[in-house]
Amino acid sequence: MYVKAKRTFKKSKNELLTVIRKPGNLEYFHPFCIENKVEKWPGEGSIDYVKYLNGLKYRRDFVKWDESGYVLDIGVKSKLARVEWLVEGNSRQSSLTIKINPKLPYKNQILSWILWNIYIKFRLQSYINNVVKGFEDYLSTKRKVSMNKFGKHPWYS
C-alpha cells in the first residue's frame, strides 16, 4: 500500500537534487510545513524534524542517500511511513517522484485494507499531491510557498 505523486520539469536533474538536498528544504515548498529543523546533514544518516501547521512534529531519519535522491523513515516515536524522493532525468528535463508507504497501526489486515481503501489512501494522496505542487511552484517562482496554498488538509493544517 502506497501513494505517489510525480511531476516533470524543464530543469536539470542537478537543479532538482540541489533543492531537495538543501537543509531545511521543506520550509520553501511544503504547504503544510511551518518548520524544518536539521539535526544532522547531509547524507545517509541525516536527521531532521518537520513541524506542521497544526503543531504535529515528526522526525525524519534518512536511510538512503544517492545520486537519485533519498529514502527516509518518518514518525514520532516509531516509524509511521517510509518516504522515497526520487529524481530522474538529465541536463534538460527531469522529474520528481515522491512515494509514501505508510505503516498502518492496525493488526487486523481486513480492517487495514478497508481503512486504507476508504479513507487513508485518499487523504495521503491529497497530502502528497500538495507537496509536489508546492515543489513545482517553488521551482518556477523561487519564492517560498504560502501555507495551505492549495487548500487545507485535515491531518496537517
KELO-741824 format. One record per residue: x, y, z of N, C-alpha, C in turn; chain; residue number from 0; residue in one letter. Coordinates in steps of 0.02 Angstrom, whole numbers. Each point is the difference from the previous one (the first is absolute). Layout:
<nodes>
NODE      nc1      nc2      nc3     cac1     cac2     cac3      cc1      cc2      cc3   mol   seq   type
NODE        X        Y        Z        X        Y        Z        X        Y        Z     A   NUM      A
...
</nodes>
This chain:
<nodes>
NODE      nc1      nc2      nc3     cac1     cac2     cac3      cc1      cc2      cc3   mol   seq   type
NODE       42      -59        0      -42       59        0       45       62        0     A     0      M
NODE      -11       41      -49       39       62       -5      -38       50      -43     A     1      Y
NODE       22       63        5      -23       52      -45       62       33      -28     A     2      V
NODE       -7       30      -59       57       37      -28      -26       55      -44     A     3      K
NODE       43       51       -8      -15       56      -43       64       15      -40     A     4      A
NODE       -9       19      -62       58       13      -44      -13       63      -42     A     5      K
NODE       52       39       -9       -3       58      -44       64        1      -42     A     6      R
NODE       -6       23      -62       56        7      -44       13       74      -12     A     7      T
NODE       64       18       -3       21       70       -5       50       10      -56     A     8      F
NODE        1       60      -29       51       18      -48       59       31       38     A     9      K
NODE       25      -40       46       57       17       42       45      -61        2     A    10      K
NODE       63       11       14       47      -56        3      -11      -42       64     A    11      S
NODE       22      -61       -5       -2      -45       58       38       31       59     A    12      K
NODE       57       31      -15       41       30       53      -37       58       35     A    13      N
NODE      -39       39      -38      -39       54       30      -51      -27       50     A    14      E
NODE      -34      -54      -18      -49      -30       46       34      -30       61     A    15      L
NODE       55      -35      -11       36      -29       57       26       55       47     A    16      L
NODE       23       56      -27       24       55       42      -56       25       45     A    17      T
NODE      -60        6      -25      -56       25       40      -19      -51       55     A    18      V
NODE       -6      -64      -17      -22      -48       51       55      -16       50     A    19      I
NODE       63       15      -17       55      -14       46       20       60       43     A    20      R
NODE      -33       56      -11       15       60       40      -25      -11       72     A    21      K
NODE       41       15       50      -23       -8       69      -63       43       12     A    22      P
NODE      -50      -29       32      -61       36       14      -43       12      -61     A    23      G
NODE        9      -41      -52      -33       11      -65      -75        3        3     A    24      N
NODE      -32      -35       46      -73       -1        2      -30       68       14     A    25      L
NODE       37       43       34      -25       68       15      -11       41      -63     A    26      E
NODE       30      -19      -55       -6       38      -62      -60      -21      -42     A    27      Y
NODE      -17      -63        1      -52      -23      -47      -56      -43       30     A    28      F
NODE        4      -18       62      -51      -43       30      -57       43       28     A    29      H
NODE      -60       -6      -28      -54       45       20      -29      -11       69     A    30      P
NODE       20      -54       34      -25      -14       68       56        2       52     A    31      F
NODE       61       16      -21       58        1       45       14       71       25     A    32      C
NODE        2        7       65       15       65       29       75        4       19     A    33      I
NODE       31      -59       10       70       -1       21       32      -66      -21     A    34      E
NODE       64        4      -21       37      -60      -19       71        8       26     A    35      N
NODE       10      -20       63       64        7       34       44      -60      -11     A    36      K
NODE       64       12      -11       48      -52      -15       41      -16       62     A    37      V
NODE        8      -65       14       44      -23       54       67      -23      -28     A    38      E
NODE       -2      -36      -55       61      -26      -32      -11        1      -75     A    39      K
NODE       50       26      -38       -9        8      -72       68        4      -33     A    40      W
NODE       10      -19      -59      -41      -37      -48       19      -74       -1     A    41      P
NODE      -31      -37      -45       16      -70      -13      -39      -50       40     A    42      G
NODE       15      -63      -14      -32      -54       36       14        9       75     A    43      E
NODE      -51      -10       41        7       12       71      -22       70       21     A    44      G
NODE      -20       41      -49      -25       67       15      -64       -6       43     A    45      S
NODE      -11       51       40      -60        4       42      -25       71       -2     A    46      I
NODE      -66        7      -12      -31       65        8      -70       -9       28     A    47      D
NODE      -32       56       14      -67        0       30      -45       46      -41     A    48      Y
NODE      -60      -24      -12      -49       42      -34      -57       15       48     A    49      V
NODE      -15       64        7      -56       22       42      -55       25      -46     A    50      K
NODE      -59      -28        8      -57       17      -43      -39       59       29     A    51      Y
NODE      -44       27      -40      -40       58       19      -42      -13       63     A    52      L
NODE      -22      -62        9      -41      -17       58       41      -15       62     A    53      N
NODE       67        8       -4       43      -11       58       31      -69        4     A    54      G
NODE      -23      -47      -39       27      -68       -1       73        2      -24     A    55      L
NODE       43      -38       33       71        1      -18       24      -72      -11     A    56      K
NODE       32      -12      -58       27      -65      -18       75        4       -8     A    57      Y
NODE       32      -56       14       72       -8      -12        8      -38      -65     A    58      R
NODE       48       23      -41       16      -35      -62       71      -27        4     A    59      R
NODE        7      -66       -9       65      -34        1       15      -23      -71     A    60      D
NODE       54       25      -29       18      -15      -69       40      -64       -2     A    61      F
NODE      -29      -51      -30       31      -67       -1       38      -14      -65     A    62      V
NODE      -12       39      -52       35       -7      -64        7       69      -31     A    63      K
NODE       58       13      -29       14       66      -31       48      -14      -58     A    64      W
NODE      -23       11      -61       43      -14      -57      -13       50      -56     A    65      D
NODE       26      -15      -60       -4       46      -57      -71        8      -27     A    66      E
NODE      -48      -38       26      -69        6      -22      -47       30       51     A    67      S
NODE       27       18       59      -42       28       52       12      -33       66     A    68      G
NODE      -54      -14       37        8      -32       65      -64      -37       21     A    69      Y
NODE       10      -41       51      -55      -37       32        4       15       74     A    70      V
NODE      -58       12       31        0       16       71      -58      -35       35     A    71      L
NODE       10       -9       65      -54      -24       44      -24       60       39     A    72      D
NODE      -65        6        7      -29       57       36      -46      -25       54     A    73      I
NODE        1       34       58      -44      -19       54       10       44       61     A    74      G
NODE      -37      -16       52        6       36       63       46      -39       45     A    75      V
NODE      -24      -55       28       42      -44       42       19      -64      -37     A    76      K
NODE      -40      -17      -49       15      -58      -42      -15       19      -73     A    77      S
NODE       23      -42      -45       -9       14      -71      -73       -4      -20     A    78      K
NODE      -24       55      -30      -69        2      -27       -1      -15      -75     A    79      L
NODE       55       16      -34        2      -11      -72       72        1      -25     A    80      A
NODE       10      -31      -57       62        7      -38      -17       44      -59     A    81      R
NODE       43       50      -12      -12       49      -53       60        1      -46     A    82      V
NODE      -14       -4      -66       53        1      -50       -6       63      -42     A    83      E
NODE       55       36       -6        5       59      -44       47      -20      -56     A    84      W
NODE      -28      -10      -60       39      -24      -57        2       53      -55     A    85      L
NODE       61       17      -21       10       48      -55       31      -39      -58     A    86      V
NODE      -33        7      -58       25      -32      -61        5       53      -54     A    87      E
NODE       47      -10      -47        4       47      -55       70       13      -24     A    88      G
NODE        7       57      -32       65       19      -30       10       75        8     A    89      N
NODE       41       29      -42       17       71        7      -55       47      -27     A    90      S
NODE      -49      -27      -36      -53       42      -28      -69      -10       32     A    91      R
NODE      -13      -61       22      -66      -16       28        7      -52       54     A    92      Q
NODE      -40        6       52        2      -49       54      -67       -4       34     A    93      S
NODE       -7      -50       43      -62       -9       36       14      -14       74     A    94      S
NODE      -49       16       40        2      -15       71      -60      -46       15     A    95      L
NODE       13      -56       31      -52      -45       23        8       -7       75     A    96      T
NODE      -55        9       36       -1      -11       72      -48      -57       13     A    97      I
NODE       24      -51       33      -40      -60       15       -3       -9       76     A    98      K
NODE      -60       -9       26       -9      -11       72      -29      -70       10     A    99      I
NODE       35      -39       40      -23      -66       19      -13        0       75     A   100      N
NODE      -63       11       20      -14        5       72        0      -67       35     A   101      P
NODE       16        2       64       -4      -59       42      -65        8       40     A   102      K
NODE      -50      -36      -21      -65        6       34        2      -35       68     A   103      L
NODE      -30       31       51        5      -27       68      -49      -56       16     A   104      P
NODE      -40      -20      -47      -53      -49       14       27      -71       -9     A   105      Y
NODE      -11      -42       49       22      -70       -4      -45      -41      -46     A   106      K
NODE      -62       18       -3      -48      -36      -42        9       22      -73     A   107      N
NODE       19      -47      -43       14       17      -70      -63       22      -38     A   108      Q
NODE      -57      -28       17      -62       20      -33      -17       72       18     A   109      I
NODE        6       16       64      -12       69       22       49       48      -34     A   110      L
NODE       63      -20       -4       50       42      -34      -19       12      -72     A   111      S
NODE      -20      -52      -35      -19        6      -70      -59       47       -9     A   112      W
NODE      -50       -9       42      -61       41       -4       17       74       13     A   113      I
NODE       36       14       55       17       69       16       45       31      -52     A   114      L
NODE       47      -39      -27       44       24      -52      -41       21      -62     A   115      W
NODE      -42      -44      -23      -37       11      -62      -58       49        5     A   116      N
NODE      -25       11       60      -57       45        8       22       71       22     A   117      I
NODE       53        4       38       17       64       30       74       20       -6     A   118      Y
NODE       45      -41       25       70       20        8       33       16      -67     A   119      I
NODE      -10      -44      -49       32        9      -66      -17       68      -31     A   120      K
NODE      -63       20        6      -21       63      -31       27       61       36     A   121      F
NODE        3       -2       66       29       55       39       75        6      -13     A   122      R
NODE       34      -57       -2       72        0      -12       16       22      -71     A   123      L
NODE      -41      -20      -48       11       21      -70       -9       76       -6     A   124      Q
NODE      -51       26       32      -11       73       -1       59       36       29     A   125      S
NODE       25      -26       56       58       30       33       61        2      -47     A   126      Y
NODE       18      -58      -29       60       -2      -40       -7       39      -65     A   127      I
NODE      -61        2      -27      -12       42      -59       15       73       15     A   128      N
NODE      -20       23       59       12       69       20       75       14       10     A   129      N
NODE       36      -47       27       72        9        9       34        7      -68     A   130      V
NODE      -18      -42      -47       31        3      -67      -21       64      -36     A   131      V
NODE      -62       22        9      -21       65      -29       41       57       30     A   132      K
NODE       13       -4       65       41       51       33       71        0      -28     A   133      G
NODE       27      -58      -12       67       -6      -28        1       32      -70     A   134      F
NODE      -50      -16      -40       -6       28      -67       -6       77        2     A   135      E
NODE      -40       25       46       -9       72        8       66       34       20     A   136      D
NODE       35      -30       48       63       28       23       52        0      -57     A   137      Y
NODE        3      -54      -38       48       -3      -55      -12       54      -52     A   138      L
NODE      -63       15      -13      -15       49      -52        5       72       24     A   139      S
NODE      -13       13       64       -1       69       25       61       18       42     A   140      T
NODE       33      -51       29       55        9       48      -24       38       63     A   141      K
NODE      -65       -2       12      -29       31       61      -29      -55       44     A   142      R
NODE        7       11       64      -27      -47       49      -76       -8      -10     A   143      K
NODE      -23      -62        1      -71      -15       -9      -38       20       63     A   144      V
NODE      -56       33       -9      -40       20       58      -36      -60       31     A   145      S
NODE      -13        6       64      -32      -54       37      -70      -14      -28     A   146      M
NODE      -16      -64       -6      -66      -22      -26      -14       28      -70     A   147      N
NODE       51       13      -39       -9       33      -65      -51      -37      -45     A   148      K
NODE       -2      -65        4      -44      -38      -45      -60      -28       38     A   149      F
NODE      -13       27       58      -56      -22       42       24      -31       65     A   150      G
NODE      -43        0       49       17      -29       65       -3      -76       -3     A   151      K
NODE       38      -30       46        0      -73        6      -23      -18       70     A   152      H
NODE      -47      -47        7      -27      -16       66       51      -29       50     A   153      P
NODE       53      -29      -25       50      -30       45       56       49       19     A   154      W
NODE       14       50      -42       61       40       11      -10       75        4     A   155      Y
NODE      -58       26      -19      -11       72        1      -18       25       69     A   156      S
</nodes>
